[in-house]
Structures are given as structure tokens and as C-alpha cells.
Amino acid sequence: MDISVVIPLLNEHESLNELYDWIAKVMQSNRFSYEVIFIDDGSIDTSWTIISELSATHPEVKGIRFLRNYGKSQALHAGFSKALGDVIITMDADLQDNPEEIPELYSMIIKDNYDLVSGWKKKRYDSIISKNLPSKLFNWAARKTSGVKLHDFNCGLKSYKNAVVKNIDVNGEMHRYIPLLAKNAGFANIGEKVVQHQARKYGETKFGMDRFIHGFLDLITIWFLSHFAKRPMHLFGALGILMFAIGFVFSVYLGVDKIFLNPNGRLITQRPQFYIALCTMIIGTQFFVAGFLGELILRSKPNRNRYTIKNELNLN
């Protein structure tokens, strides 16, 4: 199979038929073999009914329905696990991503041998204050922190080699950082393509300003995980040793000063250096214990399901 199109969605019943017809037209005109996997992330409208109707008449349409809303990352994870295509295309269900971009995204993977190609919505039709400016700040911070030189980390329109989606673990709200997850997994040939962005045709966006706050917090998390996920003691142990050493040096200074230099001076407990020494040694010990516990947790954590699937359509 040439292409798997993975589409996470939440309450997008108005756009689904139009989106599928558009995708099918592009696929058929380019003679691709394909499947379209809709992941219904706990919709409360008629989205699943429409997906069921499409799958009944079009065998290439497949569906996954979550028991409740788990988030876009979990939806992508479920879609990736079922995708069979040589190239996986992800896109949003709100018609803001243009299916006409699919052939070139496919070609960049197959002919140019990219592991991943991320869309760049260079010209956007979103609110400047609530989405465009925060998005530019977010992408700047992501570039500086991750070292991945992309203009638009959060663009839903991306293409991947099958091996990439099978070897990355998209969880929490890490869908924003799939390029970084791919890089950390060893898939470093990451490209970018300017894609057409379209104004939302139906409904309202499901994301608010809080997504940028969550995005920055996730950026800190993924930076830590990319550097220390398999070796937490390297960070916490180093901080612990540094803090403990600072406290120890102050303690030695206080002892030497009291015994040899100024035995008739103030009591040690009346000097601020005593409390600096005490606090830094305690904090250093806590950092060291945190690193040790992190190592224990890393070696004993079980694998857990992060979502519950209610229904599946046309999936083996």
C-alpha cells in the first residue's frame, strides 16, 4: 500500500464527507493505493455515524473510536499502530489542511528519501493575536531548544516513512514535537514543505490559548527526556553533588574559622553561612535521592494502555 492517511478528529461531522471526497479524488487521480484512518477522539456529535457510513461504502475507510476524549497524541498513536502504508500522511479534519499537498509530500519521502516532512503554513488565516504571534514564539523556542530547524512544529500536515511512526512513542501532548521524537529515535533526515493553509469552513477551533502554555511545558519535558530519560541520575546526581559540595565547603570554612581563626567569635548557629551550608547539603541530598529513585522507576515501570478503544471499522 502506498499511503495511509491518519486523521484525528473531535466533533468535525460537518467536514468529514467533504474531506474524504477530496482525499479520494487526489488519490485516484494519482493512482495511489491508500487507506484513510479516522480516529474519533470521543466526539459527542455525529462524527462516528458518518465514519461508519463511509466505511460501509468505501473499504479503504477505516475507523477507530475512543471511549472518551484522550487527546490528539493518543489518537495519532492509535492511528500509527494500525497504518499499513509505505508513507503515512497526517492531517487535521477541519479542512484547513489541503489534500492536494499529498502527492508532493509522498514524493519527498519516496524519491528524496526524507524520513519525515513537516508542513509549514507560511501564510495563515488564523487570528494574529490569539494564534499567529503565540505560534511564532512557540516555534522559535522549539527550534532553539530542540535543534530541529523547522518553522512550524505544530502543523498537522506531515508525511512519514512507515518505519518512523512504528518507532516513536507519541504520548501525553507530544504530537507537537513528533519531529524531535523522530530525531531522538535516529530518523534525522527531516524536511519541510510550504503548504497551503485554508480558513476554517465549519465550526470553531478546539484549541485555545492554553495549548501554547502546555506546549512550552511539554517542550521542557521533551528536552529533559531527550537528554536524561535513560539516565536521570546524570542530571539529578550532578546537581546533588554540586549542591552538597557547596554546603560541605561552607561547613569546612566554618569549622576552621571557629577552631583556629576566631574561637571567641559568634556561635556557628548565629552565622548565615551555617544555614547556607545546611540548606545546600540537604538540597544536594534530595537531588541525589531523586536521581536514584528515577533510575529505579525507569527500570521497573510497566507498560500501560493510555486510551480505551470503543469501536473499530475495517481494521484487522
Sequence and secondary structure as in RCSB ss.txt:
>XXXX:A:sequence
MDISVVIPLLNEHESLNELYDWIAKVMQSNRFSYEVIFIDDGSIDTSWTIISELSATHPEVKGIRFLRNYGKSQA
LHAGFSKALGDVIITMDADLQDNPEEIPELYSMIIKDNYDLVSGWKKKRYDSIISKNLPSKLFNWAARKTSGVKL
HDFNCGLKSYKNAVVKNIDVNGEMHRYIPLLAKNAGFANIGEKVVQHQARKYGETKFGMDRFIHGFLDLITIWFL
SHFAKRPMHLFGALGILMFAIGFVFSVYLGVDKIFLNPNGRLITQRPQFYIALCTMIIGTQFFVAGFLGELILRS
KPNRNRYTIKNELNLN
>XXXX:A:secstr
  EEEEEEESS TTTHHHHHHHHHHHHHHTT  EEEEEEE S SSSHHHHHHHHHHH TTEEEEEESS   HHHH
HHHHHHH  SSEEEE  SSS B GGGHHHHHHHHHTS  SEEEEE SS  S IIIIIHHHHHHHHHHHHHH    
S TT S EEEEHHHHHS    TTGGGGHHHHHHHTT   EEEEE  B    SS  S  THHHHHHHHHHHHHHHH
HHHTT HHHHHHHHHHHHHHHHHHHHHHHHHIIIII TTS  GGGSHHHHHHHHHHHHHHHHHHHHHHHHHHHHH
        EEEEES  
